[in-house]
Amino acid sequence: MSGNSLTLGVLPLGRPTFDVGFAEEMLAAMRADLEALGHRLVGPETLLMDAAATEAAMAEVAAARPDRILILQVTFTDAAMTCRIADRFDQPLAIWAVPEPRLGGRLRLNAFCGLNLASHALGLRHRLFSWRHAAPGTPGLEKLFPETPMVAPLATEASSADPAEGRALIDQLRGRTIARIGRHPEGFDTCGYDADRLAVLTGINVVGFELAELFARAQAAPEADAAALRESAAENLTGLDRVDQAELDRSLRLKLALDGMKRDGGFDAFAIRCWPETFTEYGGAVCGPASMMGEGRVPCACEADVYGAATQLLLQAAADAPVFLVDLVDLDVDDDTGVVWHCGQAPVSMADPDARARATIHTNRKMPLLFEFPLKPGPVTFARLSQARGEQCLVLARGEMLKREMAFTGTSGVVRFDRPAGELLARVIDSGLEHHMALAYGDHVAKLESFAAAAGLPVLHL
């Protein structure tokens, strides 16, 4: 080994709900790249699939007294174990996440989203780290180990827009109510919220429910109503007959339950803990119902993301059109594009008119109802009421949705942002932004900048 060699404590994170075989191939290639640099690697050579395995690996790594800690983000994971690792080790921390090819099939790894969650959680904790989003074999790996990781300042700026139009948006939001159903999953710091802080910012109120309320309402829905909803869904979807019919019925009943809660409580949006319990305890997906609700301008945020639901209400008011809460799952510097995606919950009016929406199942949980289609081409606006690093700001971006083949199953689109993909990638991770952004068609940035001026919010332009 060279005189600059390091002892690296390597902790490869993964989850069994993704493509384990492909993940193992990526892990072997990542380790080969690290070994080629001449560093000594300590830690497991296999994927750490759960908390117990990760805790044991952390003890093994600690005993070796490494110079650096390297998390290999091989598949998506929440940020819970990343934070445990960061708390356990004082050594400089780095994270390497791998992209995956856009082949039109399932998200086999979804590692970028894991990196995104980790960056937000570490940003809230003011923990410095270096990072890399690149395939094995890509030059520049040594840059993952700088002498001193540097914190990038949040690139926010005060909005100089006229606040008049923004005050009108605030008036539209004031008094709106979000029903939060269930609590956000562990390790999803991106979905945390303070109801009082949100109310001061937007005038939006939050009412909490347990998932049991949603499930009970769904189970009690009349058979005739479920049958009528299936008939209505068939007007926009092909393939309803090709999914499990009992699971489809349970899924559609979640839409009826949400309708009932809206009617009884006067709610304007929902933030729903969509997994795993809708699958493991109830037995049907809420993704398709969320698509239908969004088309009806009652936006739904998955993973109980209250600020995500609030952002949808804001963007919907600015655009006067349906909105879609997306994950940014890929940024390709060479192609200068990104992919925005969610399991299958985009409003059906966002479908490419040349590709009929079809009914499908959740790629990991294997249950319906999800919508599947590529997003239609056209100008788009992205927004997020952000709490990155504990500071509130409004994140904005413009882009052009391209007419491309579907990158991944579910509802997804390939977008060329106004800012080059490499620069946008750095802004998202260095700023520790949330993994959900709201999308609407059209250019609504000026209205949203006016909202920021009226609300006294700094703006971060992606």
JOWOTA-V862601 format. One record per backbone hydrogen bond with DSSP energy under -1.0 kcal/mol. CO is the residue of the C=O (numbers start at 1). NH is the residue of the N-H. Records with the same first field share a line. If there is no record, write none. Layout:
BEGIN
CO = NH, NH
END
This chain:
BEGIN
2 = 5
6 = 40
7 = 67, 68
8 = 42
9 = 70
11 = 72
12 = 48
13 = 74, 75
15 = 18
18 = 20
19 = 23
20 = 24
21 = 25
22 = 26
23 = 27
24 = 28
25 = 29
26 = 30
27 = 31
28 = 32
29 = 33
30 = 34
31 = 35
32 = 36
34 = 39
35 = 38
40 = 8
42 = 10
48 = 14
50 = 54
51 = 55
52 = 56
53 = 57
54 = 58
55 = 59
56 = 60
57 = 61
58 = 62
59 = 63
61 = 64
62 = 65
68 = 9
69 = 94
70 = 11
71 = 96
72 = 13, 74
73 = 98
79 = 83
80 = 84
81 = 85
82 = 86
83 = 87
84 = 88
85 = 89
92 = 69
93 = 130
94 = 71
95 = 132
96 = 73
97 = 134
101 = 103
105 = 409
106 = 108
108 = 19
109 = 76
110 = 114
111 = 115
112 = 116
113 = 117
114 = 118
115 = 119
116 = 120
117 = 121
118 = 122
119 = 123
120 = 124
121 = 125
122 = 127
123 = 126
130 = 95
132 = 97
135 = 138
140 = 143
141 = 144
142 = 145
154 = 156
157 = 459
163 = 167
164 = 168
165 = 169
166 = 170
167 = 171
168 = 172
169 = 173
170 = 174
173 = 176
176 = 205
177 = 268, 269
178 = 207
179 = 271
180 = 209
181 = 273
185 = 188
187 = 79
188 = 191
189 = 192
194 = 198
195 = 199
196 = 200
197 = 201
198 = 202
199 = 203
203 = 175
205 = 178
207 = 180
209 = 182
210 = 213
211 = 215
212 = 216
213 = 217
214 = 218
215 = 219
216 = 220
218 = 221
222 = 226
223 = 227
224 = 228
225 = 229
226 = 230
227 = 231
228 = 232
229 = 233
230 = 234
232 = 235
233 = 236, 237
238 = 359
239 = 242
240 = 243
244 = 248
245 = 249
246 = 250
247 = 251
248 = 252
249 = 253
251 = 254
252 = 256
253 = 257
254 = 258
255 = 259
256 = 260
257 = 261
258 = 262
259 = 263
260 = 264
261 = 265
262 = 266
269 = 179
270 = 301
271 = 181
272 = 274, 304
276 = 279, 280
277 = 281, 282
278 = 283, 284
286 = 290
287 = 291
288 = 292
289 = 293
290 = 294
291 = 295
292 = 296
293 = 298
294 = 297
299 = 270
301 = 272
302 = 305
304 = 306
305 = 309
306 = 310
307 = 311
308 = 312
309 = 313
310 = 314
311 = 315
312 = 316
313 = 317
314 = 318
315 = 319
316 = 320
324 = 439
326 = 437
327 = 341
330 = 339
332 = 336, 337
337 = 332
338 = 415
339 = 329, 330
340 = 413
341 = 327
342 = 411
344 = 371
347 = 350
348 = 351
350 = 376
352 = 355
357 = 238
358 = 372
360 = 370
362 = 366
367 = 362
368 = 285
369 = 288
370 = 360
372 = 358
373 = 412
374 = 352
378 = 401
379 = 442
380 = 399
381 = 440
382 = 397
383 = 438
384 = 386, 395
386 = 393
387 = 390
388 = 391
393 = 386
394 = 460
395 = 384
396 = 462
397 = 382
398 = 418
399 = 380
400 = 416
401 = 378
402 = 404
407 = 104
410 = 373
411 = 342
412 = 375
413 = 340
414 = 402
415 = 338
416 = 400
420 = 424
421 = 425
422 = 426
423 = 427
424 = 428
425 = 429
426 = 430
427 = 431
428 = 433
437 = 326
438 = 383
439 = 324
440 = 381
444 = 448
445 = 449
446 = 450
447 = 451
448 = 452
449 = 453
450 = 454
451 = 455
452 = 457
458 = 394
459 = 157
460 = 396
END
